[in-house]
Amino acid sequence: MKTQEKNSGINRRKFMLAGVWVTASALLSTMSGLKVFAAPGDTAPTMGNIPDVKLNNGLAMPCLGFGTYPFRGEECAQHVADAIALGYRLFDTATVYGNEESVGEGMRRSGIDRKELFLTTKLWIDDLGYESAKNAVAVSLEKLGTDYLDLYLIHRPRKGKKESWRAMEEMYEVGKIRAIGVSNYEPHQLADLLSYAKVKPVINQIESHIYFQQPSAQKLLEKHNIQMEAWAPFAEGRNKLFSDEALEGIGEKYGKTAAQVSLRWHFQGGIVTIPRTSQKAHMAENLNIFDFKLTKTEMNRIRRQDLDKSLFPEWT
């Protein structure tokens, strides 16, 4: 990710001059809580607040968060602490990322009450199964230095997922996990899960960006009242997203970058995003998407960028 940002930083960040960074920092430092927005697509009433989405179990979750892969060690801890200082409250990690201890350290370093943060981690395929899933949750809790998880996901659907879901349901019932969900589940796999689940998943975290928008998957999730969450909302810079002509053309109208337009498109489409970056100025920029609103024509223009093909086939 660092290399991709370095190569495309000029195009993506051409609006992020020093003065803009100072202004954004001042505005974002006033964040004091999370606001529930009335409906997908509504502009947040105050730029300094991250709107929430309400999950199907009633839990409120920020609609925009911070992804932590592939950061590790001190670098990861500092990025998390910096992101919290800027106003991020949703953080996404996973067992396989190998950074849960660092994420936990960053949370503690920030000085923010744990209750103000929304923490997601994931069960890797090596730990699928009833007993192994329960043990994996215990290990994650210890590494993160917390006594509960806000959201726990099955990272990939493989053998043992049914037994894992039963274990997750039990840990949800006793309060060790506040919400449970899945990641990278295709429609038929989701249908299978719903056939035996006693607790409905709140989220399916899947690949989603302007080049692979997955409208049919989103429609199915909406039918079952399951929130769609996008990993790689910037496609990790592939297809030169940060200099995409359609995004840049729209961004010029609002004084926004292609990255900001991309995140705003997801937000107005009702999709939670967890962009990642190693630079504080970019962290602030990614938060600054709630003071403008894309028109229906602009939303449709971006929809025409859909190639209907994964840019990460290794995850399909």
C-alpha positions in Angstrom: 0.0 0.0 0.0 2.9 2.4 0.8 4.3 2.0 -2.7 0.9 2.4 -4.4 0.3 5.6 -2.4 3.7 6.9 -3.2 3.3 6.3 -6.9 -0.2 7.9 -7.1 0.0 10.5 -4.4 0.4 13.5 -6.6 -2.8 12.8 -8.5 -4.8 11.7 -5.5 -3.7 14.4 -3.2 -3.4 17.5 -5.4 -5.9 19.4 -3.3 -4.2 18.5 0.0 -2.0 21.7 0.4 -0.5 22.6 3.7 -3.3 25.1 4.5 -6.0 22.5 3.8 -4.3 20.1 6.1 -4.2 22.6 9.0 -7.9 23.4 8.5 -8.9 19.8 8.3 -6.9 19.0 11.5 -8.6 21.8 13.4 -12.0 20.7 12.3 -11.5 17.1 12.9 -10.0 17.6 16.3 -13.5 18.8 17.4 -15.0 15.4 16.9 -16.8 14.4 20.1 -19.1 11.6 19.1 -20.9 9.6 16.4 -24.1 10.7 14.8 -26.8 8.5 13.3 -27.7 9.7 9.8 -31.2 9.6 8.7 -30.8 7.7 5.4 -28.0 6.6 3.1 -27.0 9.5 0.9 -27.9 12.3 3.4 -25.0 14.7 4.1 -24.0 14.6 7.7 -25.2 17.7 9.6 -21.7 18.5 10.8 -18.5 17.8 8.9 -16.7 16.7 12.1 -19.0 13.8 12.9 -18.9 10.3 11.3 -22.4 9.0 10.7 -23.4 5.6 12.0 -25.3 2.8 10.4 -27.6 0.7 12.6 -26.9 -3.0 12.2 -29.7 -5.6 12.2 -29.2 -6.3 15.9 -29.6 -2.6 16.8 -25.8 -1.9 17.3 -24.6 1.4 15.9 -21.4 1.2 13.7 -19.5 4.1 12.1 -20.0 4.2 8.4 -16.3 5.0 7.8 -13.4 3.4 9.5 -9.7 2.6 9.3 -8.2 -0.5 7.8 -5.0 -1.8 9.4 -3.6 -4.3 6.9 -0.6 -4.6 6.3 0.7 -2.4 9.1 2.5 -4.1 12.0 4.6 -3.3 15.1 5.3 0.2 16.2 4.2 1.6 12.8 0.7 0.0 13.2 0.3 1.2 16.8 1.2 4.8 15.8 -1.1 4.8 12.8 -4.0 3.6 15.0 -3.3 6.3 17.6 -3.0 9.0 14.9 -6.3 7.9 13.4 -8.1 8.0 16.7 -6.7 11.5 17.4 -8.2 12.6 14.0 -11.6 11.1 14.9 -11.7 7.6 13.6 -13.6 5.2 15.8 -14.0 2.1 13.7 -10.9 -0.1 13.3 -10.6 -3.3 11.2 -8.0 -6.0 11.8 -7.8 -9.8 11.6 -5.9 -12.7 13.1 -4.1 -13.3 9.8 -2.9 -9.7 9.7 -0.6 -10.4 12.6 -1.1 -6.9 14.1 -3.8 -7.3 16.7 -1.3 -6.6 19.5 -0.2 -3.4 17.8 -3.8 -2.3 17.1 -4.5 -2.8 20.8 -1.5 -0.8 21.7 -2.5 2.0 19.5 -6.0 2.1 21.1 -4.5 2.3 24.6 -1.9 4.9 23.5 -4.7 7.2 22.2 -6.2 7.6 25.7 -9.7 7.2 24.3 -12.2 5.1 26.3 -12.5 1.6 24.8 -16.3 2.1 24.8 -15.9 4.9 22.2 -14.2 2.6 19.8 -15.7 0.0 17.4 -13.3 -2.9 16.9 -13.5 -5.6 14.2 -11.3 -8.7 13.9 -11.7 -11.9 12.0 -11.4 -15.7 12.3 -8.9 -17.1 9.9 -9.3 -20.4 8.0 -6.8 -22.2 10.2 -9.0 -21.7 13.2 -12.3 -22.7 11.7 -14.2 -25.2 13.9 -16.2 -25.1 17.1 -13.4 -25.3 19.7 -10.7 -23.7 17.6 -13.0 -20.7 16.9 -13.6 -20.2 20.6 -9.9 -20.4 21.3 -9.2 -17.9 18.5 -11.6 -15.4 20.0 -9.8 -15.8 23.3 -6.4 -15.3 21.7 -7.6 -12.2 19.8 -9.1 -10.7 23.0 -5.8 -11.2 24.8 -3.7 -9.7 22.0 -6.0 -6.7 21.6 -6.1 -6.2 25.3 -9.8 -6.0 25.5 -12.6 -8.0 27.2 -15.0 -7.9 24.3 -15.1 -7.4 20.5 -17.6 -5.2 18.7 -17.6 -7.3 15.6 -16.2 -10.7 14.8 -16.2 -12.1 11.2 -15.5 -15.4 9.5 -12.7 -14.2 7.2 -13.3 -16.8 4.5 -15.9 -19.5 4.1 -14.1 -22.8 4.3 -14.7 -26.2 5.9 -15.7 -25.8 9.5 -17.6 -22.6 9.0 -20.9 -24.0 10.3 -19.3 -25.1 13.6 -17.5 -21.8 13.8 -20.7 -19.9 13.5 -22.3 -21.9 16.3 -19.3 -21.0 18.5 -19.6 -17.4 17.6 -23.3 -17.4 18.3 -22.6 -18.7 21.8 -20.0 -16.0 22.4 -22.4 -13.4 21.1 -25.0 -14.6 23.6 -22.7 -14.2 26.6 -21.5 -10.7 25.4 -17.9 -11.5 24.4 -18.8 -10.4 20.9 -21.4 -7.6 20.3 -22.1 -8.6 16.7 -21.1 -11.4 14.3 -20.8 -11.4 10.6 -18.9 -12.8 7.6 -16.4 -11.7 5.0 -16.0 -12.8 1.4 -19.2 -14.8 1.3 -20.8 -15.2 -2.1 -24.6 -15.4 -2.5 -24.8 -19.2 -2.3 -22.6 -19.3 0.7 -24.6 -16.7 2.4 -27.8 -18.6 1.6 -26.3 -21.7 3.2 -25.4 -19.8 6.3 -28.9 -18.3 6.7 -30.3 -21.8 6.5 -28.8 -22.8 9.8 -27.9 -19.5 11.6 -29.8 -18.8 14.8 -28.3 -15.3 14.8 -28.3 -13.5 11.5 -25.0 -12.0 10.4 -24.9 -8.2 10.6 -22.3 -7.7 7.9 -20.8 -9.2 4.8 -17.4 -7.6 4.2 -16.6 -8.0 0.5 -14.5 -6.4 -2.2 -16.2 -3.2 -3.4 -14.8 -0.3 -5.3 -15.8 1.7 -8.5 -14.4 -1.0 -10.8 -16.2 -3.9 -9.0 -19.3 -2.5 -7.4 -21.3 -5.8 -6.8 -24.8 -4.3 -7.1 -26.5 -7.7 -7.1 -24.6 -8.7 -4.0 -25.7 -5.5 -2.3 -29.3 -6.0 -3.3 -29.3 -9.5 -1.8 -27.8 -8.2 1.4 -30.3 -5.4 1.7 -33.1 -8.0 1.2 -31.9 -9.8 4.3 -31.1 -6.6 6.2 -27.4 -7.4 6.3 -25.0 -4.4 6.0 -22.5 -4.4 3.1 -18.9 -3.3 4.0 -16.2 -2.7 1.5 -12.7 -3.8 1.8 -10.2 -2.1 -0.6 -12.6 0.8 -1.4 -9.7 2.3 -3.3 -8.9 -1.0 -5.1 -5.5 -0.5 -3.5 -4.8 2.0 -6.3 -5.3 -0.5 -9.1 -6.5 0.7 -12.4 -5.1 4.1 -11.5 -8.1 4.9 -9.3 -6.5 7.9 -7.7 -6.3 9.6 -11.1 -9.5 8.2 -12.6 -10.9 10.8 -15.0 -14.5 10.4 -14.0 -13.7 10.7 -10.3 -11.3 13.7 -10.8 -13.8 15.4 -13.1 -16.5 15.2 -10.4 -14.0 16.1 -7.7 -13.1 19.4 -9.4 -16.6 20.6 -8.9 -16.4 20.2 -5.2 -12.7 20.8 -4.6 -12.3 17.1 -3.7 -9.9 14.4 -4.7 -10.7 11.2 -6.6 -10.3 9.3 -3.3 -12.8 11.5 -1.6 -15.3 11.2 -4.4 -14.9 7.4 -4.3 -15.6 7.2 -0.6 -18.5 9.6 -0.9 -20.0 7.3 -3.6 -19.9 4.4 -1.2 -21.4 6.4 1.6 -24.3 7.6 -0.5 -24.8 4.0 -1.7 -25.1 2.8 1.9 -21.8 0.9 2.0 -19.5 1.0 5.0 -15.8 1.6 4.1 -12.5 1.0 5.8 -9.8 2.7 3.8 -6.2 2.5 4.9 -3.3 4.9 4.6 0.0 5.5 6.4 -0.1 9.3 6.1 -1.9 11.5 8.6 -2.9 14.1 5.9 -4.6 11.3 3.9 -6.3 10.0 7.0 -7.8 13.5 7.5 -8.7 13.8 3.8 -10.6 10.5 3.9 -12.7 11.7 6.7 -13.6 15.0 4.9 -16.4 13.6 2.7 -19.4 14.7 4.6 -19.6 18.3 3.5 -20.7 17.7 -0.1 -23.2 15.4 -1.9 -23.0 13.8 -5.3 -25.9 14.3 -7.7 -27.9 11.4 -9.1 -26.1 12.1 -12.5 -22.7 11.9 -10.8 -23.6 8.7 -8.9 -24.7 7.1 -12.2 -21.5 8.3 -14.0 -19.5 6.5 -11.3 -21.6 3.4 -11.7 -20.6 3.3 -15.4 -17.0 2.7 -14.2 -18.0 -0.8 -13.1 -16.0 -3.5 -14.9 -18.0 -6.2 -13.1 -14.8 -8.1 -12.4 -12.7 -8.6 -9.3 -9.3 -7.0 -9.2 -8.3 -9.4 -6.5 -9.1 -12.9 -8.0 -7.1 -14.6 -5.2 -10.0 -13.7 -2.9 -12.8 -15.0 -5.0 
